[in-house]
Each structure stands twice: as structure tokens, then as C-alpha cells.
Amino acid sequence: MLTISDLTKRYRNGRGFGAVSMRIETGEIVGIVGPNGAGKTTFFSILAGITTPQSGTITLATDNETHTDVRIPSEHVGFLPEIPFLQRAFTPLEAVQFDAAMRGEPISKSKAKEHLVAFGAQAYMNRPIRTLSQGQSKRVELACAFLGSPTTLVLDEPLNGLDIQSVINLREKIIAEKEHGTTVLISSHILTFIDEVADRIVFLNDGHIVGEVDPREQEAEAAYRALFLS
């Protein structure tokens, strides 16, 4: 279970996130939705330890232990930022092995190849990332995010650049992670995708929670229109 308590990060212009408190159950998929500047990326960056909050705590409780800090422990989180992060001189094979090593869980070349195949990147795993298309690079970034056995996946706009086949593949992988007990937070402007995968949708505006719906009872677009366009 993930418990967020009074988490806050505000910038000089007033933009940012919080203070927000919420609880996310183990194995729950939560869609985080809001207009540009709502605080989604700041929130996700805090969870992954990229940004340090000004106040608040994050508590991750697993079957074996409980961690309380200002971020999710690195060994427990798989993170996909909205802005590409791959070293462009690397090949996808090198990127996956490097990312695994940085997590303290190095993998063999054969395992890295197998992992990239699962994300549809087998045709270009030995090409420099700088030569890949946006969609091809996104597949490699997703492969890095899903490495190991994270208890929490944080995915910021994972659909950007993906073709239909890759979107279907991603949906299946997210559902499979849920079945293994992984908690997933996902942000996307493609609200139909959020409806399909999320157990709960939380709406942010100006860094605060302004609404929450069950997609089985109300579609994300209808809730978004009521909150932001009415």
C-alpha cells in the first residue's frame, strides 16, 4: 500500500503539487488526470525521487517491510518520465543493461534481448537510440520502466508516440502487473485508455485533488468535462 501524506512541492510561480494526501492500495491502478500545469509531472517526479518535496512523506508498505521517506525507494519503483531520458549514444540493448545495473540488478545480454522482444523492440535493439523514431524510443523507455520486479510503476504519458499495436501491448502489460500485485499510477491525455485500465481516476488541478471517479460508473471524459469545461 502507498500512503501519501501532505506531500507538497511549490515553485516560485506558485505552480507545482500539493499539499495532497491519498492512499493507493496494493495492486490498484490509479489514473492521474488533469489539464496542463495541474501538477501531474511534479507528483510523479517526487514519487520517483527526481524532485524533492518541500514537505510531506510517502509510505510504502509491502508484505515484508514498511518504508517512509520523501520518495518511493528506488528498488521498488519503475518510472517512465514524460520527457525522454535515454542516452542517445546507447543501443536499446545497452540502455536496458545499463538501467538494470543502475538499479543494482544487472541482467545478462540474453535476458536484455528477451525483455526488449517483449516490448516489440527486437528489430532495432543494436541500433543507436539517436537513430530511432519517437515510437521506437518509447518502447525502449517502457522496457526500462518495467525492468525487475517493481512494487510500484509510475508512468507519465506512456502512450506518446506509440502505435496501436504498442498501445495494446502496454495495456496487457499493465493489467498483468496488476495481477502480480504491482501498484500502477498512470497519467495520460488519452482518457479512453485510462477508462480501460484504471480502477480509480483522480483529477488534479493546480496541484490539488479536485475530483475522483470509478471508471465503471463514470467515464473519464464525462468527469473531466464536468470538472473543467462546464
Buried (B, 14 or more C-beta within 10 A) or exposed (E): BBBBBEBBBBEEEEBBBBBBEBEBEBBBBBBBBBBEBBBBBBBBBBBBBBBEBBEBBBBBBBEEEEBEEBBBBEEBBBBBBBEBBBEEEBBBBBBBBBBBEEBEEEBEEEBBBEBBEBBBBBEBBEBBBEEBEEBBBBBBBBBBBBBBEBBBBBBBBBBBBBBEEBBEBBBEBBEEBBEEEBBBBBBBBBBEBBBBBBBBBBBBBBBBBEBEBEBEEBBBBEBBEEBBEE
